[in-house]
Amino acid sequence: MKWIEVQHSGPLFGTVCIPGSKNSSLALLAAACLSDEPLILKGIPNILDFRVIAEIADEMGMKIERKESGDVWIDPQYIHTGLLNHCKTSAYRASYYFVGSLLAKKGKVSIGYPGGDNFVSRPIDQHIKALKQLGAKFTFFDDHYVVEAEKLVGTSIFFDMITSGATINAMLAAVLAEGRTELLNAAKDPEVVDTANLLNYMGARITGAGTDKIKIDGVKQLGGCTYTAIPDRLIAGAFLMAAGATRGTVTIEEIIPEHLQSCVLKLKEIGMSFELKESSITAYGDVNIKATRVRTGMYPAFATDLQQPMTSLLLRAPGRSIITDKVYPERFNHISQLNKMGAQIKVRNGSAFIQGAAPLQGNYVHASDVRAGTCLIIAGLMAEGLTMISGVEHIERGYDNVMNQFRGLGAKLLVHDIEEDIEIAEYATQAAVK
């Protein structure tokens, strides 16, 4: 059993180099299937999802190799099937990108339902709608679904809701479709732009990415290239919040400040100050934090993936703060865990009502998804005593080296991998005695 031990650590100080975006990387790796030549992707984090993708790719004939430099070499020339392992493709959410990237080339894709973070069922109805309009046919089974298309033909697709996943999936399918495809009410996320940029480097003809109207003129084939993933704006934002939560000073480097605009503006609103440079941001957290109201939304609004670490930060603010998640209203599994540590938070109708300034005490808590793990680490750094976090596999899905990055800032943080018959509570008792 693997778990994280966190101790009260005082202010965090130092610099963190932000890795490539997890969410972008999952789309970029799937997009590589569309090439008829080898390509190299830089900045792909070595997370659990990447290793699962490498296994899936190997089984369908695509070679993926991580070089000593960290670059990922991919050869998709020998893909021989679109029938993918149902269990492995159900191990993470973004496996659905393989549908868009394989459909035009193989004509048939069999895949498990998307899995991953355990905080809410994420519907794929907009993916289905878009691919059907391009000419695909779906057949659903208990543990998987099959998508088939004799030919994909460009069309105009209006998304009923803004969704980055469906926007990317439709883009992947449309690049080899016949004629022009227009995506209306498209997501504007940097990860959408990143995927479009890679596809254009490979020879696609995509315009408008980053706006709500994307045009894709289908091409006959795509080729190889070398491409670098954008930095992970969500990891970057979490470290800015960690600076505020611990009254520290943290610089994040190798980032695109524009991607963090809504996050930085909200943190300024509650009292933090920043120094912004071309590719770095320094956060100054030794300030009084004010209560506020946060509403999440699709980019460029405040990201749903940042509401959980933001919750930990707002535990410092006297008075009542409210976080409303408009994207995933049920994404509040972390609240019960924070309350176990002494927080005073109530959840009602998609909103968390936070009564700040309550003292936190370390406890045994569980991370139910990637961002909840970050939230609990930050809370553990603020709390007195030991905090023990299970559910490490969720954290490893999204972060390559987060433990060492936190330790590099002065965090007292250890990862334990012990036999299951050794109780965490027993360890905590022994540690307390010491």
KOLDOVEX-845514 format. One record per residue (C-alpha): residue in three letters; residue number from 1; z negated, y negated, x negated. Coordinates in steps of 0.25 Angstrom, whole numbers, always signed. Layout:
BEGIN
@residu = ALA num = NUM pz = Z py = Y px = X
...
This chain:
BEGIN
@residu = MET num = 1 pz = +0 py = +0 px = +0
@residu = LYS num = 2 pz = +4 py = -14 px = -6
@residu = TRP num = 3 pz = -4 py = -26 px = -2
@residu = ILE num = 4 pz = -6 py = -40 px = -8
@residu = GLU num = 5 pz = -20 py = -46 px = -12
@residu = VAL num = 6 pz = -21 py = -61 px = -11
@residu = GLN num = 7 pz = -33 py = -69 px = -16
@residu = HIS num = 8 pz = -36 py = -84 px = -14
@residu = SER num = 9 pz = -28 py = -91 px = -25
@residu = GLY num = 10 pz = -30 py = -106 px = -25
@residu = PRO num = 11 pz = -18 py = -115 px = -26
@residu = LEU num = 12 pz = -4 py = -109 px = -30
@residu = PHE num = 13 pz = +3 py = -116 px = -41
@residu = GLY num = 14 pz = +16 py = -114 px = -48
@residu = THR num = 15 pz = +31 py = -111 px = -46
@residu = VAL num = 16 pz = +38 py = -100 px = -38
@residu = CYS num = 17 pz = +53 py = -97 px = -40
@residu = ILE num = 18 pz = +58 py = -93 px = -26
@residu = PRO num = 19 pz = +67 py = -80 px = -25
@residu = GLY num = 20 pz = +79 py = -78 px = -18
@residu = SER num = 21 pz = +78 py = -78 px = -2
@residu = LYS num = 22 pz = +75 py = -65 px = +4
@residu = ASN num = 23 pz = +82 py = -69 px = +17
@residu = SER num = 24 pz = +94 py = -73 px = +10
@residu = SER num = 25 pz = +94 py = -61 px = +0
@residu = LEU num = 26 pz = +94 py = -51 px = +12
@residu = ALA num = 27 pz = +107 py = -57 px = +18
@residu = LEU num = 28 pz = +114 py = -59 px = +4
@residu = LEU num = 29 pz = +112 py = -44 px = +1
@residu = ALA num = 30 pz = +118 py = -40 px = +14
@residu = ALA num = 31 pz = +129 py = -50 px = +12
@residu = ALA num = 32 pz = +133 py = -43 px = -1
@residu = CYS num = 33 pz = +138 py = -32 px = +7
@residu = LEU num = 34 pz = +150 py = -40 px = +11
@residu = SER num = 35 pz = +155 py = -41 px = -3
@residu = ASP num = 36 pz = +166 py = -33 px = -9
@residu = GLU num = 37 pz = +161 py = -35 px = -23
@residu = PRO num = 38 pz = +148 py = -35 px = -31
@residu = LEU num = 39 pz = +139 py = -48 px = -30
@residu = ILE num = 40 pz = +126 py = -53 px = -36
@residu = LEU num = 41 pz = +115 py = -59 px = -28
@residu = LYS num = 42 pz = +104 py = -67 px = -36
@residu = GLY num = 43 pz = +91 py = -71 px = -31
@residu = ILE num = 44 pz = +89 py = -59 px = -22
@residu = PRO num = 45 pz = +74 py = -56 px = -21
@residu = ASN num = 46 pz = +69 py = -42 px = -25
@residu = ILE num = 47 pz = +62 py = -40 px = -12
@residu = LEU num = 48 pz = +60 py = -27 px = -4
@residu = ASP num = 49 pz = +72 py = -30 px = +6
@residu = PHE num = 50 pz = +81 py = -31 px = -6
@residu = ARG num = 51 pz = +77 py = -17 px = -11
@residu = VAL num = 52 pz = +80 py = -12 px = +3
@residu = ILE num = 53 pz = +93 py = -18 px = +4
@residu = ALA num = 54 pz = +97 py = -12 px = -10
@residu = GLU num = 55 pz = +94 py = +1 px = -4
@residu = ILE num = 56 pz = +102 py = -1 px = +8
@residu = ALA num = 57 pz = +113 py = -6 px = +0
@residu = ASP num = 58 pz = +113 py = +6 px = -9
@residu = GLU num = 59 pz = +114 py = +15 px = +3
@residu = MET num = 60 pz = +127 py = +8 px = +8
@residu = GLY num = 61 pz = +134 py = +7 px = -6
@residu = MET num = 62 pz = +130 py = -7 px = -10
@residu = LYS num = 63 pz = +124 py = -8 px = -24
@residu = ILE num = 64 pz = +113 py = -18 px = -26
@residu = GLU num = 65 pz = +107 py = -20 px = -40
@residu = ARG num = 66 pz = +96 py = -30 px = -44
@residu = LYS num = 67 pz = +99 py = -35 px = -59
@residu = GLU num = 68 pz = +88 py = -38 px = -69
@residu = SER num = 69 pz = +91 py = -53 px = -66
@residu = GLY num = 70 pz = +87 py = -51 px = -51
@residu = ASP num = 71 pz = +102 py = -52 px = -47
@residu = VAL num = 72 pz = +107 py = -43 px = -36
@residu = TRP num = 73 pz = +120 py = -36 px = -39
@residu = ILE num = 74 pz = +127 py = -30 px = -27
@residu = ASP num = 75 pz = +139 py = -22 px = -25
@residu = PRO num = 76 pz = +143 py = -20 px = -11
@residu = GLN num = 77 pz = +157 py = -14 px = -14
@residu = TYR num = 78 pz = +153 py = +1 px = -10
@residu = ILE num = 79 pz = +146 py = -1 px = +3
@residu = HIS num = 80 pz = +150 py = +11 px = +10
@residu = THR num = 81 pz = +142 py = +10 px = +23
@residu = GLY num = 82 pz = +136 py = +1 px = +33
@residu = LEU num = 83 pz = +126 py = +12 px = +38
@residu = LEU num = 84 pz = +113 py = +7 px = +32
@residu = ASN num = 85 pz = +99 py = +14 px = +31
@residu = HIS num = 86 pz = +92 py = +10 px = +44
@residu = CYS num = 87 pz = +78 py = +11 px = +38
@residu = LYS num = 88 pz = +81 py = +2 px = +26
@residu = THR num = 89 pz = +89 py = -8 px = +34
@residu = SER num = 90 pz = +77 py = -9 px = +44
@residu = ALA num = 91 pz = +68 py = -12 px = +32
@residu = TYR num = 92 pz = +71 py = -27 px = +32
@residu = ARG num = 93 pz = +76 py = -37 px = +42
@residu = ALA num = 94 pz = +89 py = -42 px = +36
@residu = SER num = 95 pz = +96 py = -29 px = +35
@residu = TYR num = 96 pz = +104 py = -34 px = +47
@residu = TYR num = 97 pz = +113 py = -42 px = +37
@residu = PHE num = 98 pz = +119 py = -29 px = +33
@residu = VAL num = 99 pz = +126 py = -28 px = +46
@residu = GLY num = 100 pz = +133 py = -41 px = +44
@residu = SER num = 101 pz = +137 py = -38 px = +30
@residu = LEU num = 102 pz = +142 py = -24 px = +32
@residu = LEU num = 103 pz = +148 py = -24 px = +46
@residu = ALA num = 104 pz = +162 py = -30 px = +42
@residu = LYS num = 105 pz = +163 py = -21 px = +29
@residu = LYS num = 106 pz = +158 py = -8 px = +35
@residu = GLY num = 107 pz = +160 py = -9 px = +50
@residu = LYS num = 108 pz = +147 py = -3 px = +54
@residu = VAL num = 109 pz = +133 py = -5 px = +50
@residu = SER num = 110 pz = +121 py = +3 px = +54
@residu = ILE num = 111 pz = +107 py = -3 px = +51
@residu = GLY num = 112 pz = +93 py = -3 px = +54
@residu = TYR num = 113 pz = +86 py = -13 px = +63
@residu = PRO num = 114 pz = +81 py = -25 px = +54
@residu = GLY num = 115 pz = +66 py = -23 px = +49
@residu = GLY num = 116 pz = +57 py = -31 px = +40
@residu = ASP num = 117 pz = +47 py = -41 px = +43
@residu = ASN num = 118 pz = +37 py = -36 px = +53
@residu = PHE num = 119 pz = +35 py = -49 px = +61
@residu = VAL num = 120 pz = +45 py = -49 px = +73
@residu = SER num = 121 pz = +57 py = -41 px = +77
@residu = ARG num = 122 pz = +69 py = -49 px = +73
@residu = PRO num = 123 pz = +81 py = -48 px = +82
@residu = ILE num = 124 pz = +95 py = -46 px = +77
@residu = ASP num = 125 pz = +102 py = -50 px = +90
@residu = GLN num = 126 pz = +109 py = -62 px = +84
@residu = HIS num = 127 pz = +114 py = -53 px = +73
@residu = ILE num = 128 pz = +119 py = -43 px = +84
@residu = LYS num = 129 pz = +126 py = -55 px = +92
@residu = ALA num = 130 pz = +133 py = -61 px = +79
@residu = LEU num = 131 pz = +138 py = -47 px = +74
@residu = LYS num = 132 pz = +143 py = -43 px = +88
@residu = GLN num = 133 pz = +151 py = -56 px = +89
@residu = LEU num = 134 pz = +158 py = -53 px = +76
@residu = GLY num = 135 pz = +162 py = -39 px = +82
@residu = ALA num = 136 pz = +150 py = -30 px = +79
@residu = LYS num = 137 pz = +145 py = -19 px = +88
@residu = PHE num = 138 pz = +130 py = -15 px = +88
@residu = THR num = 139 pz = +124 py = -1 px = +91
@residu = PHE num = 140 pz = +109 py = +0 px = +91
@residu = PHE num = 141 pz = +100 py = +12 px = +88
@residu = ASP num = 142 pz = +85 py = +14 px = +87
@residu = ASP num = 143 pz = +84 py = +11 px = +72
@residu = HIS num = 144 pz = +97 py = +5 px = +68
@residu = TYR num = 145 pz = +109 py = -2 px = +73
@residu = VAL num = 146 pz = +124 py = -1 px = +70
@residu = VAL num = 147 pz = +134 py = -12 px = +69
@residu = GLU num = 148 pz = +149 py = -10 px = +70
@residu = ALA num = 149 pz = +161 py = -18 px = +69
@residu = GLU num = 150 pz = +176 py = -15 px = +67
@residu = LYS num = 151 pz = +179 py = -29 px = +64
@residu = LEU num = 152 pz = +171 py = -42 px = +63
@residu = VAL num = 153 pz = +177 py = -55 px = +69
@residu = GLY num = 154 pz = +172 py = -69 px = +67
@residu = THR num = 155 pz = +167 py = -76 px = +79
@residu = SER num = 156 pz = +157 py = -87 px = +84
@residu = ILE num = 157 pz = +143 py = -83 px = +84
@residu = PHE num = 158 pz = +132 py = -91 px = +90
@residu = PHE num = 159 pz = +118 py = -87 px = +87
@residu = ASP num = 160 pz = +108 py = -88 px = +98
@residu = MET num = 161 pz = +97 py = -91 px = +89
@residu = ILE num = 162 pz = +97 py = -95 px = +74
@residu = THR num = 163 pz = +96 py = -83 px = +65
@residu = SER num = 164 pz = +98 py = -82 px = +50
@residu = GLY num = 165 pz = +99 py = -67 px = +50
@residu = ALA num = 166 pz = +110 py = -67 px = +61
@residu = THR num = 167 pz = +118 py = -79 px = +55
@residu = ILE num = 168 pz = +118 py = -71 px = +41
@residu = ASN num = 169 pz = +122 py = -58 px = +48
@residu = ALA num = 170 pz = +133 py = -64 px = +56
@residu = MET num = 171 pz = +138 py = -71 px = +43
@residu = LEU num = 172 pz = +138 py = -58 px = +35
@residu = ALA num = 173 pz = +147 py = -51 px = +46
@residu = ALA num = 174 pz = +156 py = -63 px = +48
@residu = VAL num = 175 pz = +161 py = -65 px = +33
@residu = LEU num = 176 pz = +170 py = -53 px = +34
@residu = ALA num = 177 pz = +173 py = -55 px = +49
@residu = GLU num = 178 pz = +187 py = -58 px = +54
@residu = GLY num = 179 pz = +189 py = -73 px = +56
@residu = ARG num = 180 pz = +178 py = -84 px = +58
@residu = THR num = 181 pz = +164 py = -83 px = +62
@residu = GLU num = 182 pz = +155 py = -94 px = +67
@residu = LEU num = 183 pz = +140 py = -93 px = +67
@residu = LEU num = 184 pz = +134 py = -103 px = +77
@residu = ASN num = 185 pz = +119 py = -107 px = +77
@residu = ALA num = 186 pz = +118 py = -100 px = +64
@residu = ALA num = 187 pz = +106 py = -100 px = +55
@residu = LYS num = 188 pz = +105 py = -111 px = +44
@residu = ASP num = 189 pz = +96 py = -103 px = +35
@residu = PRO num = 190 pz = +98 py = -104 px = +19
@residu = GLU num = 191 pz = +99 py = -89 px = +20
@residu = VAL num = 192 pz = +111 py = -90 px = +29
@residu = VAL num = 193 pz = +117 py = -100 px = +19
@residu = ASP num = 194 pz = +114 py = -91 px = +8
@residu = THR num = 195 pz = +121 py = -79 px = +14
@residu = ALA num = 196 pz = +133 py = -88 px = +17
@residu = ASN num = 197 pz = +134 py = -93 px = +3
@residu = LEU num = 198 pz = +134 py = -79 px = -3
@residu = LEU num = 199 pz = +144 py = -74 px = +7
@residu = ASN num = 200 pz = +153 py = -86 px = +3
@residu = TYR num = 201 pz = +151 py = -83 px = -11
@residu = MET num = 202 pz = +156 py = -69 px = -8
@residu = GLY num = 203 pz = +169 py = -75 px = -1
@residu = ALA num = 204 pz = +165 py = -78 px = +13
@residu = ARG num = 205 pz = +169 py = -90 px = +21
@residu = ILE num = 206 pz = +156 py = -96 px = +27
@residu = THR num = 207 pz = +153 py = -110 px = +31
@residu = GLY num = 208 pz = +142 py = -117 px = +38
@residu = ALA num = 209 pz = +130 py = -109 px = +33
@residu = GLY num = 210 pz = +118 py = -117 px = +34
@residu = THR num = 211 pz = +122 py = -123 px = +47
@residu = ASP num = 212 pz = +122 py = -118 px = +61
@residu = LYS num = 213 pz = +137 py = -114 px = +61
@residu = ILE num = 214 pz = +142 py = -104 px = +51
@residu = LYS num = 215 pz = +157 py = -101 px = +50
@residu = ILE num = 216 pz = +162 py = -88 px = +43
@residu = ASP num = 217 pz = +177 py = -85 px = +40
@residu = GLY num = 218 pz = +178 py = -70 px = +38
@residu = VAL num = 219 pz = +184 py = -65 px = +25
@residu = LYS num = 220 pz = +190 py = -52 px = +21
@residu = GLN num = 221 pz = +180 py = -49 px = +9
@residu = LEU num = 222 pz = +169 py = -54 px = +1
@residu = GLY num = 223 pz = +166 py = -53 px = -14
@residu = GLY num = 224 pz = +155 py = -54 px = -24
@residu = CYS num = 225 pz = +148 py = -66 px = -30
@residu = THR num = 226 pz = +135 py = -70 px = -36
@residu = TYR num = 227 pz = +125 py = -77 px = -27
@residu = THR num = 228 pz = +110 py = -82 px = -27
@residu = ALA num = 229 pz = +101 py = -81 px = -15
@residu = ILE num = 230 pz = +94 py = -94 px = -11
@residu = PRO num = 231 pz = +79 py = -95 px = -14
@residu = ASP num = 232 pz = +69 py = -90 px = -3
@residu = ARG num = 233 pz = +65 py = -102 px = +5
@residu = LEU num = 234 pz = +54 py = -94 px = +12
@residu = ILE num = 235 pz = +47 py = -89 px = +0
@residu = ALA num = 236 pz = +48 py = -103 px = -6
@residu = GLY num = 237 pz = +42 py = -109 px = +7
@residu = ALA num = 238 pz = +31 py = -99 px = +6
@residu = PHE num = 239 pz = +27 py = -103 px = -8
@residu = LEU num = 240 pz = +27 py = -118 px = -4
@residu = MET num = 241 pz = +17 py = -114 px = +7
@residu = ALA num = 242 pz = +9 py = -106 px = -2
@residu = ALA num = 243 pz = +7 py = -119 px = -11
@residu = GLY num = 244 pz = +2 py = -126 px = +2
@residu = ALA num = 245 pz = -7 py = -115 px = +6
@residu = THR num = 246 pz = -14 py = -114 px = -8
@residu = ARG num = 247 pz = -14 py = -129 px = -11
@residu = GLY num = 248 pz = -5 py = -126 px = -23
@residu = THR num = 249 pz = +8 py = -131 px = -29
@residu = VAL num = 250 pz = +20 py = -122 px = -29
@residu = THR num = 251 pz = +34 py = -124 px = -34
@residu = ILE num = 252 pz = +45 py = -116 px = -28
@residu = GLU num = 253 pz = +58 py = -115 px = -37
@residu = GLU num = 254 pz = +72 py = -110 px = -35
@residu = ILE num = 255 pz = +72 py = -114 px = -21
@residu = ILE num = 256 pz = +81 py = -123 px = -12
@residu = PRO num = 257 pz = +72 py = -134 px = -6
@residu = GLU num = 258 pz = +81 py = -137 px = +6
@residu = HIS num = 259 pz = +78 py = -123 px = +11
@residu = LEU num = 260 pz = +63 py = -126 px = +12
@residu = GLN num = 261 pz = +64 py = -140 px = +18
@residu = SER num = 262 pz = +58 py = -136 px = +32
@residu = CYS num = 263 pz = +46 py = -129 px = +24
@residu = VAL num = 264 pz = +44 py = -140 px = +15
@residu = LEU num = 265 pz = +44 py = -151 px = +26
@residu = LYS num = 266 pz = +34 py = -143 px = +34
@residu = LEU num = 267 pz = +25 py = -141 px = +22
@residu = LYS num = 268 pz = +25 py = -156 px = +19
@residu = GLU num = 269 pz = +22 py = -159 px = +33
@residu = ILE num = 270 pz = +9 py = -151 px = +32
@residu = GLY num = 271 pz = +5 py = -158 px = +19
@residu = MET num = 272 pz = +11 py = -151 px = +7
@residu = SER num = 273 pz = +20 py = -159 px = -3
@residu = PHE num = 274 pz = +32 py = -154 px = -11
@residu = GLU num = 275 pz = +41 py = -158 px = -23
@residu = LEU num = 276 pz = +55 py = -153 px = -21
@residu = LYS num = 277 pz = +66 py = -152 px = -31
@residu = GLU num = 278 pz = +80 py = -146 px = -32
@residu = SER num = 279 pz = +75 py = -131 px = -32
@residu = SER num = 280 pz = +60 py = -132 px = -31
@residu = ILE num = 281 pz = +49 py = -136 px = -22
@residu = THR num = 282 pz = +34 py = -139 px = -26
@residu = ALA num = 283 pz = +24 py = -138 px = -16
@residu = TYR num = 284 pz = +10 py = -145 px = -17
@residu = GLY num = 285 pz = +0 py = -138 px = -8
@residu = ASP num = 286 pz = -13 py = -145 px = -12
@residu = VAL num = 287 pz = -13 py = -153 px = +1
@residu = ASN num = 288 pz = -20 py = -153 px = +14
@residu = ILE num = 289 pz = -11 py = -145 px = +24
@residu = LYS num = 290 pz = -9 py = -150 px = +38
@residu = ALA num = 291 pz = -7 py = -142 px = +51
@residu = THR num = 292 pz = +7 py = -142 px = +56
@residu = ARG num = 293 pz = +16 py = -135 px = +66
@residu = VAL num = 294 pz = +28 py = -126 px = +61
@residu = ARG num = 295 pz = +39 py = -121 px = +69
@residu = THR num = 296 pz = +49 py = -111 px = +62
@residu = GLY num = 297 pz = +64 py = -111 px = +64
@residu = MET num = 298 pz = +77 py = -107 px = +58
@residu = TYR num = 299 pz = +81 py = -114 px = +46
@residu = PRO num = 300 pz = +80 py = -126 px = +43
@residu = ALA num = 301 pz = +67 py = -125 px = +51
@residu = PHE num = 302 pz = +54 py = -120 px = +45
@residu = ALA num = 303 pz = +56 py = -105 px = +42
@residu = THR num = 304 pz = +49 py = -94 px = +50
@residu = ASP num = 305 pz = +47 py = -87 px = +37
@residu = LEU num = 306 pz = +38 py = -98 px = +32
@residu = GLN num = 307 pz = +29 py = -99 px = +44
@residu = GLN num = 308 pz = +20 py = -88 px = +39
@residu = PRO num = 309 pz = +17 py = -94 px = +25
@residu = MET num = 310 pz = +16 py = -108 px = +32
@residu = THR num = 311 pz = +5 py = -102 px = +41
@residu = SER num = 312 pz = -4 py = -99 px = +29
@residu = LEU num = 313 pz = -2 py = -113 px = +24
@residu = LEU num = 314 pz = -6 py = -119 px = +37
@residu = LEU num = 315 pz = -19 py = -111 px = +36
@residu = ARG num = 316 pz = -23 py = -122 px = +27
@residu = ALA num = 317 pz = -20 py = -134 px = +37
@residu = PRO num = 318 pz = -32 py = -138 px = +45
@residu = GLY num = 319 pz = -28 py = -139 px = +60
@residu = ARG num = 320 pz = -18 py = -131 px = +68
@residu = SER num = 321 pz = -4 py = -128 px = +63
@residu = ILE num = 322 pz = +6 py = -121 px = +72
@residu = ILE num = 323 pz = +18 py = -112 px = +67
@residu = THR num = 324 pz = +28 py = -108 px = +77
@residu = ASP num = 325 pz = +39 py = -98 px = +73
@residu = LYS num = 326 pz = +51 py = -100 px = +81
@residu = VAL num = 327 pz = +59 py = -90 px = +73
@residu = TYR num = 328 pz = +50 py = -78 px = +74
@residu = PRO num = 329 pz = +39 py = -81 px = +84
@residu = GLU num = 330 pz = +32 py = -68 px = +81
@residu = ARG num = 331 pz = +31 py = -70 px = +66
@residu = PHE num = 332 pz = +16 py = -72 px = +66
@residu = ASN num = 333 pz = +10 py = -58 px = +61
@residu = HIS num = 334 pz = +4 py = -66 px = +49
@residu = ILE num = 335 pz = -5 py = -74 px = +58
@residu = SER num = 336 pz = -14 py = -62 px = +61
@residu = GLN num = 337 pz = -15 py = -59 px = +46
@residu = LEU num = 338 pz = -19 py = -74 px = +43
@residu = ASN num = 339 pz = -29 py = -73 px = +54
@residu = LYS num = 340 pz = -36 py = -61 px = +47
@residu = MET num = 341 pz = -38 py = -71 px = +35
@residu = GLY num = 342 pz = -45 py = -81 px = +43
@residu = ALA num = 343 pz = -33 py = -90 px = +48
@residu = GLN num = 344 pz = -34 py = -95 px = +62
@residu = ILE num = 345 pz = -20 py = -93 px = +68
@residu = LYS num = 346 pz = -15 py = -90 px = +82
@residu = VAL num = 347 pz = -1 py = -86 px = +86
@residu = ARG num = 348 pz = +4 py = -90 px = +100
@residu = ASN num = 349 pz = +19 py = -90 px = +105
@residu = GLY num = 350 pz = +26 py = -90 px = +91
@residu = SER num = 351 pz = +16 py = -100 px = +85
@residu = ALA num = 352 pz = +4 py = -99 px = +75
@residu = PHE num = 353 pz = -7 py = -108 px = +77
@residu = ILE num = 354 pz = -14 py = -110 px = +64
@residu = GLN num = 355 pz = -28 py = -116 px = +63
@residu = GLY num = 356 pz = -28 py = -120 px = +49
@residu = ALA num = 357 pz = -39 py = -121 px = +38
@residu = ALA num = 358 pz = -46 py = -108 px = +42
@residu = PRO num = 359 pz = -51 py = -101 px = +29
@residu = LEU num = 360 pz = -43 py = -89 px = +25
@residu = GLN num = 361 pz = -50 py = -76 px = +20
@residu = GLY num = 362 pz = -42 py = -65 px = +14
@residu = ASN num = 363 pz = -40 py = -52 px = +22
@residu = TYR num = 364 pz = -31 py = -40 px = +23
@residu = VAL num = 365 pz = -18 py = -45 px = +30
@residu = HIS num = 366 pz = -4 py = -39 px = +32
@residu = ALA num = 367 pz = +10 py = -46 px = +29
@residu = SER num = 368 pz = +19 py = -42 px = +41
@residu = ASP num = 369 pz = +32 py = -49 px = +35
@residu = VAL num = 370 pz = +36 py = -56 px = +22
@residu = ARG num = 371 pz = +32 py = -70 px = +26
@residu = ALA num = 372 pz = +19 py = -66 px = +32
@residu = GLY num = 373 pz = +16 py = -60 px = +18
@residu = THR num = 374 pz = +18 py = -73 px = +12
@residu = CYS num = 375 pz = +9 py = -80 px = +22
@residu = LEU num = 376 pz = -2 py = -70 px = +19
@residu = ILE num = 377 pz = -1 py = -72 px = +4
@residu = ILE num = 378 pz = -3 py = -87 px = +6
@residu = ALA num = 379 pz = -14 py = -85 px = +15
@residu = GLY num = 380 pz = -21 py = -75 px = +5
@residu = LEU num = 381 pz = -20 py = -86 px = -6
@residu = MET num = 382 pz = -27 py = -96 px = +3
@residu = ALA num = 383 pz = -38 py = -86 px = +8
@residu = GLU num = 384 pz = -51 py = -82 px = +2
@residu = GLY num = 385 pz = -53 py = -68 px = -3
@residu = LEU num = 386 pz = -42 py = -57 px = -3
@residu = THR num = 387 pz = -30 py = -56 px = +6
@residu = MET num = 388 pz = -23 py = -43 px = +6
@residu = ILE num = 389 pz = -9 py = -42 px = +12
@residu = SER num = 390 pz = -2 py = -30 px = +16
@residu = GLY num = 391 pz = +12 py = -29 px = +20
@residu = VAL num = 392 pz = +17 py = -32 px = +6
@residu = GLU num = 393 pz = +31 py = -25 px = +10
@residu = HIS num = 394 pz = +34 py = -37 px = +19
@residu = ILE num = 395 pz = +31 py = -47 px = +8
@residu = GLU num = 396 pz = +40 py = -38 px = -2
@residu = ARG num = 397 pz = +51 py = -39 px = +8
@residu = GLY num = 398 pz = +53 py = -54 px = +6
@residu = TYR num = 399 pz = +47 py = -57 px = -8
@residu = ASP num = 400 pz = +51 py = -53 px = -22
@residu = ASN num = 401 pz = +40 py = -58 px = -30
@residu = VAL num = 402 pz = +30 py = -66 px = -21
@residu = MET num = 403 pz = +17 py = -60 px = -27
@residu = ASN num = 404 pz = +21 py = -64 px = -41
@residu = GLN num = 405 pz = +25 py = -78 px = -36
@residu = PHE num = 406 pz = +12 py = -81 px = -29
@residu = ARG num = 407 pz = +4 py = -76 px = -41
@residu = GLY num = 408 pz = +13 py = -85 px = -50
@residu = LEU num = 409 pz = +7 py = -96 px = -42
@residu = GLY num = 410 pz = -7 py = -92 px = -44
@residu = ALA num = 411 pz = -9 py = -83 px = -32
@residu = LYS num = 412 pz = -19 py = -72 px = -33
@residu = LEU num = 413 pz = -11 py = -60 px = -27
@residu = LEU num = 414 pz = -10 py = -46 px = -30
@residu = VAL num = 415 pz = -1 py = -34 px = -24
@residu = HIS num = 416 pz = -8 py = -21 px = -22
@residu = ASP num = 417 pz = -1 py = -8 px = -21
@residu = ILE num = 418 pz = -12 py = +3 px = -17
@residu = GLU num = 419 pz = -13 py = +16 px = -11
@residu = GLU num = 420 pz = -14 py = +16 px = +4
@residu = ASP num = 421 pz = -27 py = +22 px = +5
@residu = ILE num = 422 pz = -34 py = +10 px = -2
@residu = GLU num = 423 pz = -38 py = +0 px = +8
@residu = ILE num = 424 pz = -35 py = -14 px = +6
@residu = ALA num = 425 pz = -48 py = -18 px = +12
@residu = GLU num = 426 pz = -55 py = -9 px = +2
@residu = TYR num = 427 pz = -48 py = -16 px = -10
@residu = ALA num = 428 pz = -52 py = -30 px = -4
@residu = THR num = 429 pz = -66 py = -26 px = -3
@residu = GLN num = 430 pz = -66 py = -22 px = -18
@residu = ALA num = 431 pz = -59 py = -34 px = -22
@residu = ALA num = 432 pz = -69 py = -43 px = -14
@residu = VAL num = 433 pz = -80 py = -36 px = -22
@residu = LYS num = 434 pz = -74 py = -39 px = -35
